[in-house]
Amino acid sequence: MSATLHSPLSSSVQRRRFLRFRVQSAKPNSGFKHQKIFSSVRASASSSSSLDAGLSTELDVVTGYSEIVPDTVVFDDFERFPPTAATVSSSLLLGICSLPDTKFKSAVDTALAASECNTFESSDDRMSCFFDKALVNVGGDLAKLVPGRVSTEVDARLAYDTHGIIRKVHDLLKLYNEIGVSPERLLFKIPSTWQGIEASRLLELEGIQTHMTFVYSFVQAAAAAQAGSSVIQIFVGRLRDWARNHTGDLEIEAALRRGEDPGLALVTKAYNYVHKYGHNSKLMAAAVRNKQDVFNLLGVDYIISPLKILQSLKESVTPPDEKYSFVRRLSPQSAASYNFSDEELVTWDQYSFASALGPAAVELLTVGLDSYASQSKRVEELFGKIWPPPNV
């Protein structure tokens, strides 16, 4: 549930990419813990004649198996895919600052006018305070717009500091409480380092729900499940891309020898582990690249899908006799028969986690962390240039 925004945005095409929201469709009795049930993503009115004739779309069919989490642009796609959940992140703040006419600009200006941040003598501490305030102010505005959860990015520069992550989440929660957003409306997006997973474990024990990102290996998924993380997000396409250009990752090579796509194989394995051994985590498959990926993931808790894939699914009409040809690939029943090795069923600790982390996960995790950390630094540098803001 992240936004991918860049600053400055200098063209109309870039402006259309601003403010990416994750929209969730719901199937009965599923969702984040305590989360409201959302309306399913359905075909648009343009296909109503086909639906009236007793036909359904591929999108209707797949939403019966998994919750679809589209990336949608508010300005262009709100009516087609109204957002029901959102993510606030450093890249989102960069986008807001680059578009002065956005409705969220006042949330950032108000954060930069926060008197309590001015009490810090250190410029770094002052900018960090403004950063947290801006995240929460924007998150609070998003919470008014969507019925579901707002996932808040935790500073990636803390990825290897368990207690730093926990302190940051507590600080953000306190700020959310001050503006009247309850913990039940919130998730905190944490990188899946060992330290991040340990922070997730401790936060979940407090009842604070976490969203683990940058998961590229079974050990990360299994350790997060053992920690009780609420949501575990796996990037299917990124693993596929890595496998096309690299060798030497035993987990990926084992999947390829079985004739399996490494990203899809990881989602399948993680899902089966969670369901076979009674963990409460929800699996989210991200970076899907085509409709076949969606079909191969049917049954996973959440599928993040690009709009072009959703549009194709929505425009593809499925006769009643064909909709039953869709096969649920993942289910608690199939998970029960999945076999794991003894090495995979250990209780993961920091040493075994590090030993099992393959080169794909190490590289992709590092790239993701560097990107997030760079965006956070750019936000603080930008705040330093525009602070103090105009009168609020």
HUMO-V18413 format. One record per residue. N is the residue number from 1. PHI is phi as a letter, one per 30 degrees, with the letter a starting at -180 (none if undefined). Layout:
# HUMO-V18413
[[N	PHI] [N	PHI]]
This chain:
# HUMO-V18413
[[1	none] [2	c] [3	c] [4	c] [5	b] [6	b] [7	b] [8	d] [9	c] [10	c] [11	b] [12	d] [13	d] [14	d] [15	d] [16	d] [17	d] [18	d] [19	i] [20	d] [21	c] [22	c] [23	c] [24	c] [25	c] [26	c] [27	c] [28	e] [29	i] [30	b] [31	k] [32	d] [33	e] [34	i] [35	d] [36	d] [37	d] [38	c] [39	d] [40	d] [41	d] [42	b] [43	d] [44	d] [45	d] [46	d] [47	c] [48	d] [49	d] [50	d] [51	d] [52	d] [53	d] [54	j] [55	c] [56	b] [57	c] [58	d] [59	d] [60	e] [61	d] [62	d] [63	d] [64	d] [65	c] [66	b] [67	d] [68	c] [69	c] [70	d] [71	c] [72	b] [73	c] [74	e] [75	d] [76	c] [77	b] [78	d] [79	d] [80	d] [81	b] [82	e] [83	d] [84	c] [85	a] [86	a] [87	b] [88	c] [89	b] [90	d] [91	d] [92	d] [93	d] [94	d] [95	d] [96	d] [97	d] [98	d] [99	b] [100	d] [101	c] [102	d] [103	d] [104	c] [105	d] [106	d] [107	d] [108	d] [109	d] [110	d] [111	d] [112	d] [113	c] [114	d] [115	d] [116	d] [117	d] [118	d] [119	d] [120	d] [121	d] [122	d] [123	d] [124	d] [125	d] [126	d] [127	d] [128	d] [129	d] [130	d] [131	e] [132	d] [133	d] [134	d] [135	e] [136	d] [137	d] [138	d] [139	d] [140	d] [141	d] [142	d] [143	d] [144	d] [145	c] [146	c] [147	d] [148	c] [149	d] [150	c] [151	c] [152	c] [153	d] [154	c] [155	e] [156	d] [157	d] [158	c] [159	e] [160	c] [161	b] [162	e] [163	d] [164	d] [165	d] [166	d] [167	d] [168	d] [169	d] [170	d] [171	d] [172	d] [173	d] [174	d] [175	d] [176	d] [177	d] [178	d] [179	c] [180	i] [181	c] [182	d] [183	e] [184	d] [185	c] [186	b] [187	b] [188	b] [189	d] [190	b] [191	d] [192	d] [193	d] [194	d] [195	d] [196	d] [197	d] [198	d] [199	d] [200	e] [201	e] [202	d] [203	d] [204	d] [205	d] [206	d] [207	i] [208	c] [209	d] [210	b] [211	b] [212	d] [213	b] [214	i] [215	c] [216	b] [217	a] [218	d] [219	d] [220	d] [221	d] [222	d] [223	d] [224	d] [225	d] [226	d] [227	d] [228	i] [229	e] [230	d] [231	b] [232	b] [233	c] [234	c] [235	c] [236	d] [237	d] [238	d] [239	d] [240	d] [241	d] [242	d] [243	d] [244	d] [245	b] [246	b] [247	b] [248	j] [249	c] [250	d] [251	d] [252	d] [253	d] [254	d] [255	d] [256	d] [257	d] [258	d] [259	i] [260	c] [261	d] [262	d] [263	d] [264	d] [265	d] [266	d] [267	d] [268	d] [269	d] [270	d] [271	d] [272	d] [273	d] [274	e] [275	d] [276	d] [277	c] [278	i] [279	d] [280	c] [281	d] [282	c] [283	c] [284	b] [285	c] [286	c] [287	h] [288	d] [289	c] [290	a] [291	d] [292	d] [293	e] [294	d] [295	d] [296	d] [297	c] [298	e] [299	j] [300	d] [301	d] [302	b] [303	b] [304	d] [305	b] [306	d] [307	d] [308	d] [309	d] [310	d] [311	d] [312	d] [313	d] [314	d] [315	d] [316	c] [317	d] [318	c] [319	d] [320	e] [321	d] [322	c] [323	d] [324	d] [325	d] [326	d] [327	c] [328	d] [329	d] [330	b] [331	a] [332	e] [333	d] [334	d] [335	d] [336	d] [337	c] [338	d] [339	c] [340	c] [341	d] [342	d] [343	d] [344	d] [345	c] [346	d] [347	d] [348	d] [349	b] [350	d] [351	d] [352	d] [353	d] [354	d] [355	d] [356	d] [357	d] [358	d] [359	d] [360	d] [361	d] [362	d] [363	d] [364	d] [365	d] [366	d] [367	d] [368	d] [369	d] [370	d] [371	d] [372	d] [373	d] [374	d] [375	d] [376	d] [377	d] [378	d] [379	d] [380	d] [381	d] [382	d] [383	d] [384	d] [385	d] [386	c] [387	d] [388	d] [389	d] [390	d] [391	e] [392	c]]
